Amino acid sequence: MRNGVFITLNRAADRDNITVDLTDEASIAALGERLGPLDHVVSTGSARARGRVPDLDRDAIRLSFDTKVIGPLMLAKHLAPRMSTSGSFVIFSGVAAAKIAVGTLGEQGKADYFADISARNPARRIGTPDDIAQAVIFALTSTFLTGQTLHIDGGEPLT
Ligand SMILES: NC(=O)c1ccc[n+]([C@@H]2O[C@H](COP(=O)([O-])OP(=O)(O)OC[C@H]3O[C@@H](n4cnc5c(N)ncnc54)[C@H](OP(=O)(O)O)[C@@H]3O)[C@@H](O)[C@H]2O)c1
């Protein structure tokens, strides 16, 4: 990576005083102006619409879509022109219509849930941050991978 600088983009200003709201195109454009030439962008920002479908309100769903779909497109619009031809975007996203809320299970419930997944999935374990980081590094160092969705899930959908 040419610049060798990681900047955490968040709604709260970081130590470099860079503030980005993925729902605010002007703040993304301002980021581009400030950063100059870029090599790689990894976007994980997301406002999740959590809860049971009957309890979700329209604004929360729109906000989630805004951060997971439109925001990353705006990042591409304003940051891609600043990239070298070997630059890359890695975008985290995710929409789940039904998912167990692990946080509500309690400690024993969580342990049982993770043990069950580990026993059933082909990887026979729970994923770690390193699993995700390795996939990101693979994606941003590959010069021939493009437009793909990587599923880093231990083969869970196969079970
Ligand atoms: N964690 C998982 O197991 C998992 C699995 C599959 C897919 N994913 C996907 O990966 C992505 C990241 O997940 P995560 O677990 O890291 O999410 P997370 O813990 O909820 O973190 C989301 C981050 O996005 C920031 N954010 C929220 N609204 C923003 C906005 N308008 N502009 C800029 N930043 C904003 C949040 O900042 P604040 O702290 O200021 O709110 C927070 O730092 C999501 O799209 C998720 O669906 C995650």
The ligand as a Gaussian input file, in Angstrom:
#p B3LYP/6-31G(d) Opt

LIG

0 1
 N      -20.424000      -8.495000      12.869000
 C      -20.857000      -9.511000      12.141000
 O      -20.914000     -10.688000      12.592000
 C      -21.284000      -9.297000      10.704000
 C      -21.686000     -10.405000       9.934000
 C      -22.081000     -10.210000       8.613000
 C      -22.075000      -8.936000       8.051000
 N      -21.687000      -7.883000       8.824000
 C      -21.728000      -6.561000       8.200000
 O      -20.488000      -5.887000       8.362000
 C      -20.741000      -4.499000       8.557000
 C      -20.077000      -4.022000       9.864000
 O      -20.568000      -4.822000      10.944000
 P      -20.138000      -4.487000      12.440000
 O      -20.512000      -5.684000      13.256000
 O      -18.725000      -3.983000      12.491000
 O      -21.143000      -3.292000      12.750000
 P      -21.218000      -2.376000      14.070000
 O      -20.454000      -3.001000      15.194000
 O      -22.669000      -2.039000      14.259000
 O      -20.406000      -1.048000      13.660000
 C      -20.923000      -0.177000      12.696000
 C      -20.057000       1.065000      12.621000
 O      -20.636000       1.941000      11.636000
 C      -20.682000       3.247000      12.183000
 N      -21.773000       4.010000      11.598000
 C      -23.099000       3.929000      11.853000
 N      -23.783000       4.830000      11.122000
 C      -22.852000       5.500000      10.388000
 C      -22.930000       6.559000       9.445000
 N      -24.098000       7.118000       9.093000
 N      -21.780000       7.022000       8.893000
 C      -20.595000       6.467000       9.232000
 N      -20.442000       5.448000      10.117000
 C      -21.571000       4.980000      10.692000
 C      -20.889000       3.034000      13.653000
 O      -20.481000       4.204000      14.317000
 P      -21.143000       4.672000      15.713000
 O      -20.369000       3.916000      16.747000
 O      -20.922000       6.143000      15.730000
 O      -22.600000       4.283000      15.676000
 C      -19.985000       1.835000      13.938000
 O      -18.662000       2.241000      14.141000
 C      -22.279000      -4.319000       8.553000
 O      -22.706000      -3.930000       7.260000
 C      -22.793000      -5.697000       8.898000
 O      -24.085000      -5.942000       8.365000
 C      -21.284000      -8.028000      10.126000

